[in-house]
Amino acid sequence: MSLNVTTMICGLILLVGILELLRRRQLREKYGMLWIGVALVIVPLSIFPGLMDRVAGFVGVASGVSLVLFAAILFLLLVCLHLSWEVSRLEEETRTLAEEIALIKIKIDDTAKVGAQDDRG
Amino acid sequence: MIGGRRVLVVIPAFNEAGAIAGVIGEVRRELPGIDVLVVDDGSADTTVVEARKAGAIVARLPYNLGVGGARRLGFRYGQDHDYDVVVQFDADGQHDPRYIPQLVEALDAADIVIGARFAGEGDYRVRGPRAWAMTVLSAVLSRIAKSRLTDTTSGFRAANRKGIDLYAQWFPVEYLGDTVETIVQAVRGGLTVRQVPVSMRARVAGKASHSPVKATVYLGRSFAVLLLALVRR
């Protein structure tokens, strides 16, 4: 099997996987669109790995494959950073919710206590 | 009531069933008529039952948030229920409630008052890297606060309404953030931070760590927290 076929199959599996996750509503649109964009770049590149060579020559990188690797690492780093940011925000949000719940529970307990006293009296 | 102020003592508790009833009992004995709020930080033991039995109001967090989350909940409760002063207190028996009136009175001249161990009272000693970290932290924070602060990691504190409003809205959950960073943010928010000497007791339950590795990690972390606190908006 030639290299082109291997990379093409990988690219297509990725694209189908993303579409399936979106279809099952497991991915929010904002992330789905991002990953579809990525797949749409990766699939043609996997079929014609030579595509990046001219761009690579233009920015001073010897081979297109190196440029793709570099771009991929940079992109993944940015995605990781973004996810860390999202997780920090989510933790802060769930923390606030946990605190609200605790405060509301005190209020409910107080009301129940007052209610019980009223019933007895 | 202490000096006409409504005071709430907030005690975060995580699996403190052994010590909590004694601590609450002592606070209520020393300071009758003061409200005690125990924030249960997702304990797996009978902390909640013990605290209720001892006569405290109990707020129960649905899962463990860490001491910072529990403390912020205390300030939010204080804000919601219109208290004049919120006192931070520990559940492990280290803090002595007889100093609470002094902390509250010191709020006449400050917004945040820290009960400090090394300011002449008591015989609490720390050695090694942990002690160096504390010394440098104190020096830096004293400069920032424009007031002598000798025990910046003390969790024994009192805050007036300005302090309550600040901490109800913002209080870091991270380890050390709840002590070091809160001082920096208070000063930056235009609040005055002062200290009052207190003596602290050996813990009733649990043990402070004294291994050199842990102490060094503590040193590194405290400076990371301090640097972050200084550059954070």
Interface residues (C-beta under 8 A of the other chain):
Chain A: R95 A98 E99 I101 A102 L103 K105 I106
Chain B: V39 I57 V58 A59 R60 L61 P62 Y63 L65 G69 R72 L73 R76 Y77 D80 V173
